[in-house]
Amino acid sequence: MQKEFQESSDLQKVKGKHSEVYLVEKYAIKVFEDKFVYNFLKEVKFLTLLQPFKFVPKIYAVDVRNLKIVMQRVEGVTIAEHFDRDVVEQCLKNCLILDMLGIEKQEMNHPDKHIITSDRVYFIDFERGRFKDRPSNLTQFCVYLRRRGIDVDRELMVEYKKNPNLEVFKKIKSEIVSSFQEE
């Protein structure tokens, strides 16, 4: 199967830390190195759990024997290239969902390569994800926003970290969204 993709003129190959991703037509085929079977299993688990929320690539097939995931190819640009109020607001909502599900993505304080924007905002690369009693996706993303010049009240972040809830989330979101000037 891999040989067929390599013969295609549309094939692009991207080398990651634990895998190679083959991009062809509407598919991204992520193939993990044998020594990263645990990362493969985590990626499959979290992408599968998050399918109903539509902010992760759609899974078409999983080949456990060959550590291969065939998923939707997400076309777009990174959050670093398309940083605006709507993108940030959707990222905040996605972080809240992850936090409420008890999933920590582990990449939200430096998401430049892990958030792709197109017709919607996609979070990719869940191979480092884990279940955690108090995940910190939202607070990590707020740290990223602070580095980008968006002021986020530290006390609100601490309050959310101690007791993640919708009321504090709404305060954080309101503060962040209001910091963007109307375009």
SULSULBEL-V172098 format. One record per residue. N is the residue number from 1. OMEGA is omega as a letter, one per 40 degrees, with the letter a starting at -180 (none if undefined). NEAR is the number of other ideal C-beta (glycine too) atoms within 8 Angstrom. Layout:
BEGIN
N;OMEGA;NEAR  N;OMEGA;NEAR
END
This chain:
BEGIN
1;a;4  2;a;7  3;i;6  4;a;7  5;a;11  6;i;7  7;a;6  8;i;8  9;i;3  10;a;6  11;i;11  12;i;7  13;i;8  14;a;7  15;i;4  16;a;9  17;a;3  18;a;8  19;i;14  20;i;9  21;i;11  22;a;12  23;i;11  24;a;11  25;a;5  26;a;4  27;i;11  28;i;12  29;a;13  30;a;12  31;a;11  32;i;14  33;a;7  34;a;6  35;a;4  36;i;12  37;i;9  38;i;6  39;i;12  40;a;13  41;i;8  42;i;13  43;i;15  44;a;11  45;a;8  46;i;12  47;i;14  48;i;8  49;a;8  50;a;13  51;a;10  52;a;4  53;i;8  54;i;6  55;i;11  56;i;13  57;i;11  58;i;7  59;i;13  60;a;7  61;i;6  62;i;8  63;a;9  64;a;5  65;a;4  66;i;6  67;a;13  68;i;10  69;i;13  70;a;11  71;i;13  72;i;10  73;a;11  74;i;10  75;i;4  76;i;10  77;a;7  78;i;11  79;i;13  80;a;5  81;a;7  82;a;9  83;i;8  84;a;8  85;a;8  86;i;6  87;a;13  88;a;14  89;i;11  90;i;11  91;i;13  92;i;14  93;i;9  94;i;13  95;i;13  96;i;12  97;i;10  98;a;13  99;a;13  100;i;7  101;a;8  102;a;9  103;i;15  104;a;12  105;i;13  106;a;7  107;a;10  108;i;14  109;i;8  110;a;6  111;a;13  112;i;8  113;a;6  114;i;10  115;a;13  116;i;11  117;i;13  118;i;9  119;i;3  120;i;8  121;i;12  122;i;13  123;a;14  124;i;10  125;i;10  126;a;13  127;i;12  128;a;10  129;i;11  130;i;8  131;a;5  132;i;9  133;i;4  134;i;6  135;a;11  136;i;11  137;a;15  138;a;15  139;i;10  140;i;11  141;i;14  142;i;12  143;i;9  144;a;12  145;i;11  146;i;10  147;i;6  148;i;7  149;i;5  150;a;9  151;i;7  152;a;12  153;a;8  154;a;6  155;i;6  156;i;12  157;i;12  158;i;8  159;i;9  160;a;14  161;i;9  162;a;5  163;a;6  164;i;10  165;a;7  166;a;6  167;i;6  168;i;12  169;a;13  170;i;8  171;i;9  172;a;16  173;a;11  174;i;8  175;a;12  176;a;15  177;i;10  178;i;6  179;i;7  180;i;9  181;i;3  182;a;3  183;none;4
END
